[in-house]
């Protein structure tokens, strides 16, 4: 009987020790891993943390925030940048040597007449050729003073249908858009101004003399429409200046001198 009692006591002691050991294991596992062995079906706290982190990361997908800007605001900002480009560009180009001394926009001898330049220089008439080029640029410098209102009208009447894409595109995207949409109407409106300027600076007379001398020496009959050529080159010169201004506004915050420019182009800084 005494043996049975001792055996039972030993067995109970063993069970109690095992239970204590199991509790220690459970506590250690929970401390180290966060896993509760008594409740394994509950979500793991680490999993919850990871999911939250992943969600937070996903929301930061783009550094460009145009959400607060409407298409109308973006369009207004683009038009203002173009208008500033025209104003500044025309002001610089209208100065004496504004075209002639600016290699980016200088009007050269028309391509089909460049053989005249070569021939005249070979005959010692280089000064006549130089005068011809100079007067083409003087005509452009005179005519461009009339360009600003023509360009401004084209800009204000232009509907920018894809303003957001233009804003986030290349440095001169708005200028390219303006040129595509208005080149023809600008040419029609501007051509009479150039014709008047060619006569005003005497370019038409000099060029008639220049071409006449070339035809006499070579026995050829060369003609060209100077009015069309200078009109096209003058308009291209203005667009060049506008593109430079647009690029500056896009990339230099200090050049954003109005609130609409700051708001619109500030939104594209992270593109």
C-alpha positions in Angstrom: 0.0 0.0 0.0 2.8 2.4 1.0 4.5 1.7 -2.4 1.4 2.6 -4.3 1.1 5.9 -2.4 4.8 6.8 -3.1 4.4 6.0 -6.8 1.3 8.1 -7.1 3.0 11.1 -5.5 6.0 10.7 -7.8 3.7 10.6 -10.8 1.9 13.8 -9.7 5.2 15.5 -9.1 6.3 14.6 -12.6 3.1 15.9 -14.2 3.5 19.2 -12.3 7.1 19.6 -13.4 6.1 18.9 -17.0 3.3 21.5 -16.8 5.8 24.1 -15.4 8.3 23.3 -18.1 5.6 23.7 -20.8 4.5 27.0 -19.4 8.1 28.2 -19.5 8.4 27.1 -23.2 5.2 28.9 -24.1 6.3 32.1 -22.3 9.7 32.0 -24.1 8.1 31.4 -27.5 5.7 34.3 -27.0 8.4 36.7 -25.9 10.8 35.9 -28.7 8.4 35.5 -31.6 5.1 37.0 -30.5 3.3 33.7 -31.1 0.8 32.6 -28.5 0.8 28.8 -28.5 -2.5 28.8 -26.5 -4.1 30.9 -29.3 -2.3 30.1 -32.6 -5.3 31.2 -34.8 -4.9 34.9 -33.8 -3.2 37.2 -36.4 0.5 37.7 -35.7 1.4 41.2 -34.7 4.5 41.2 -37.0 2.3 40.3 -40.0 0.0 43.2 -39.2 3.0 45.5 -39.0 4.3 44.3 -42.3 1.0 44.7 -44.1 0.7 48.2 -42.7 4.2 49.1 -43.9 3.5 47.7 -47.4 0.3 49.7 -47.7 2.0 52.9 -46.7 4.8 52.3 -49.3 2.3 51.7 -52.1 0.5 55.0 -51.6 3.8 56.9 -52.4 4.0 55.9 -56.0 4.5 59.3 -57.7 6.4 62.4 -56.8 4.2 64.5 -59.1 1.0 65.8 -57.6 -1.3 67.5 -60.1 -4.4 66.5 -58.1 -5.1 70.0 -56.8 -4.8 71.5 -60.3 -7.6 71.7 -62.8 -7.0 71.5 -66.6 -8.1 75.2 -66.8 -5.4 76.2 -64.3 -2.7 74.2 -66.1 -3.8 75.7 -69.4 -3.7 79.2 -67.9 -0.2 78.6 -66.6 1.1 77.3 -69.9 -0.4 80.2 -71.8 1.1 82.7 -69.3 4.5 81.1 -69.8 4.1 81.4 -73.6 3.0 85.0 -73.4 6.0 85.9 -71.3 8.2 84.1 -73.8 6.8 86.2 -76.6 7.1 89.5 -74.7 10.7 88.9 -73.7 11.7 87.3 -77.0 10.3 90.1 -79.1 11.9 92.7 -76.9 15.3 91.2 -77.4 14.9 90.5 -81.1 13.7 94.0 -81.9 16.9 95.5 -80.8 19.6 96.4 -83.3 21.5 93.2 -84.0 18.8 91.3 -82.2 18.8 88.8 -85.0 22.1 89.6 -86.7 24.3 89.0 -83.7 22.3 86.1 -82.2 23.6 82.9 -83.8 20.6 80.9 -82.6 18.2 83.0 -84.8 20.4 84.8 -87.3 18.9 84.8 -90.8 21.4 83.4 -93.3 21.4 83.6 -97.0 18.5 81.6 -98.4 19.7 78.1 -99.2 18.8 78.3 -102.9 20.8 81.6 -103.1 23.9 80.5 -101.3 25.7 79.9 -104.6 25.2 83.6 -105.2 27.1 84.3 -102.0 30.0 82.0 -103.1 30.1 83.5 -106.6 30.0 87.1 -105.5 32.8 86.6 -103.0 34.9 84.9 -105.6 34.5 88.0 -107.8 35.5 90.3 -104.9 31.9 91.4 -104.1 31.8 89.9 -100.6 30.7 93.2 -99.1 27.6 93.2 -101.3 26.8 89.7 -100.1 27.3 90.7 -96.4 25.1 93.7 -96.9 22.3 91.5 -98.3 22.4 89.2 -95.2 22.6 92.1 -92.9 19.5 93.7 -94.4 17.5 90.5 -94.1 18.2 90.6 -90.4 17.4 94.3 -90.2 14.1 93.6 -91.8 13.3 90.9 -89.3 14.4 93.2 -86.4 12.0 95.9 -87.6 9.1 93.6 -88.4 9.3 91.6 -85.2 8.0 94.6 -83.2 4.6 93.9 -84.8 4.8 90.2 -83.8 3.8 90.4 -80.1 0.0 91.2 -80.5 -0.2 88.6 -83.3 1.3 85.9 -81.2 -0.6 87.0 -78.1 -3.9 86.7 -80.0 -2.9 83.2 -81.1 -2.0 82.2 -77.6 -5.2 83.5 -75.9 -7.5 81.9 -78.5 -5.7 78.6 -78.4 -7.5 75.7 -76.7 -5.0 73.4 -75.0 -6.8 70.1 -75.0 -4.1 68.0 -73.4 -2.7 70.5 -70.8 -1.5 67.9 -68.2 0.5 65.9 -70.7 2.1 69.1 -72.1 3.0 70.2 -68.6 4.7 67.0 -67.8 6.4 66.6 -71.2 9.6 68.1 -72.6 11.1 71.5 -71.8 9.5 73.2 -74.8 6.4 71.1 -75.2 4.0 74.1 -74.9 6.0 76.1 -77.5 5.9 73.1 -79.9 2.2 72.9 -79.4 1.7 76.6 -80.1 3.8 76.3 -83.2 1.9 73.3 -84.5 -1.5 75.0 -83.9 -0.8 78.5 -85.0 2.1 78.6 -87.6 -0.2 79.0 -90.6 -2.3 81.8 -89.1 0.8 83.6 -87.8 2.4 83.5 -91.2 -0.6 85.0 -92.9 -0.9 87.8 -90.3 2.8 88.5 -90.2 3.8 88.4 -93.8 2.5 92.0 -94.7 4.6 93.3 -91.8 7.7 91.7 -93.1 7.1 93.0 -96.6 6.8 96.5 -95.3 10.0 96.1 -93.3 12.0 94.7 -96.3 11.1 97.9 -98.2 11.7 100.2 -95.1 15.3 99.0 -94.6 16.1 98.8 -98.3 16.6 95.0 -98.4 14.3 94.6 -101.4 16.4 97.0 -103.5 19.8 95.5 -102.4 18.6 92.0 -103.2 17.3 92.9 -106.6 20.7 94.4 -107.4 22.5 91.4 -105.9 20.5 88.8 -107.8 20.8 90.9 -111.0 24.6 91.0 -110.8 24.7 87.3 -110.2 22.5 86.5 -113.2 24.6 88.9 -115.4 27.9 87.2 -114.4 26.6 83.6 -114.7 24.0 83.9 -117.4 21.4 82.3 -115.1 18.0 83.4 -113.9 17.7 83.0 -110.2 14.7 84.3 -108.3 13.4 83.8 -104.8 10.5 85.0 -102.6 12.4 87.0 -99.9 9.2 88.0 -98.2 8.2 84.4 -97.6 11.6 83.4 -96.5 12.1 86.3 -94.0 8.6 85.8 -92.7 9.2 82.2 -91.9 12.7 82.8 -90.4 11.4 85.6 -88.2 8.5 83.5 -86.9 11.0 80.7 -86.2 13.2 83.1 -84.4 10.4 84.2 -82.1 9.5 80.5 -81.4 13.1 79.9 -80.5 13.1 82.6 -77.9 9.7 81.4 -76.5 11.1 77.9 -76.2 14.1 79.2 -74.2 11.8 81.1 -71.9 9.5 78.1 -71.4 12.5 75.9 -70.5 13.7 78.5 -68.0 10.3 78.7 -66.3 10.1 75.0 -66.1 13.6 74.5 -64.6 14.2 77.7 -62.6 11.7 78.6 -59.9 13.0 82.1 -59.7 11.7 82.8 -63.2 8.1 81.9 -62.1 7.2 85.5 -61.4 3.4 85.1 -60.9 1.3 82.9 -58.6 -0.2 80.9 -61.5 3.3 80.1 -62.8 4.5 79.1 -59.3 1.5 76.9 -58.7 1.4 75.1 -62.1 5.1 74.7 -62.7 5.8 74.0 -59.1 3.6 70.9 -59.5 5.8 69.5 -62.3 9.1 69.9 -60.5 9.2 66.3 -59.5 8.4 64.8 -62.9 
